[in-house]
Amino acid sequence: MTKRQRRTHSPEFKARVALEALKGIKPIHEIASANEIHPVQVSQWKKELQEKMSEIFERKNASDQGAKEDEIRIEQLERKVGQLVIERDWLAKKSKELGID
């Protein structure tokens, strides 16, 4: 007896099947048999789609906020680098004037 290799499905396939189940036009067992998968799998994908649908719209706002925070942090770091460069140059100049290597 040989083991059957586990099938993997693309995210697009899962989304299509879950959306079809979510619409409720056909019963889950018909969707499963048409796509040659187990009805439990269809139910799991449907449940996952229902739970994560709101994240699609939250991510845009969250990523916009994250990008703004990143820009502010970058500006702060650039100012700090500039300040440190000026201090280093000043110290190098003073070291030369005092004859310190």
C-alpha positions, -999 to 999 in steps of 0.1 A, spaced: 0 0 0 15 33 -10 9 66 7 -9 92 -14 10 124 -16 -6 153 1 -21 178 -22 -14 215 -19 -38 242 -31 -30 277 -43 -43 306 -23 -64 316 -53 -80 282 -54 -88 283 -17 -102 318 -20 -124 309 -49 -138 278 -32 -143 296 1 -161 325 -16 -183 301 -35 -192 284 -1 -198 318 15 -222 329 -12 -243 298 -3 -256 293 -38 -246 256 -37 -244 233 -7 -209 227 7 -209 190 -3 -216 199 -40 -187 225 -40 -164 199 -24 -172 172 -49 -169 195 -79 -134 205 -67 -125 170 -55 -118 181 -19 -134 171 14 -164 190 26 -147 197 59 -119 215 40 -144 237 23 -160 246 56 -126 254 71 -117 277 42 -151 294 44 -147 300 82 -112 313 77 -124 337 49 -152 350 72 -128 356 101 -102 374 80 -123 395 56 -121 426 78 -83 424 79 -82 432 42 -95 467 49 -76 471 82 -42 465 66 -44 495 43 -50 518 72 -25 501 94 2 501 68 -5 538 61 0 545 98 31 523 99 46 541 69 40 575 86 57 563 118 86 549 97 91 582 80 91 601 113 117 576 127 138 579 96 138 617 98 149 614 135 177 590 127 189 612 98 191 642 121 210 622 147 235 609 120 240 645 108 246 657 144 271 628 150 290 636 117 293 672 128 306 662 162 331 637 147 344 663 123 347 689 151 366 664 173 389 654 144 397 691 138 404 697 175 425 666 177 447 678 149 450 713 165 461 697 197 484 672 180 464 642 193 461 612 170 
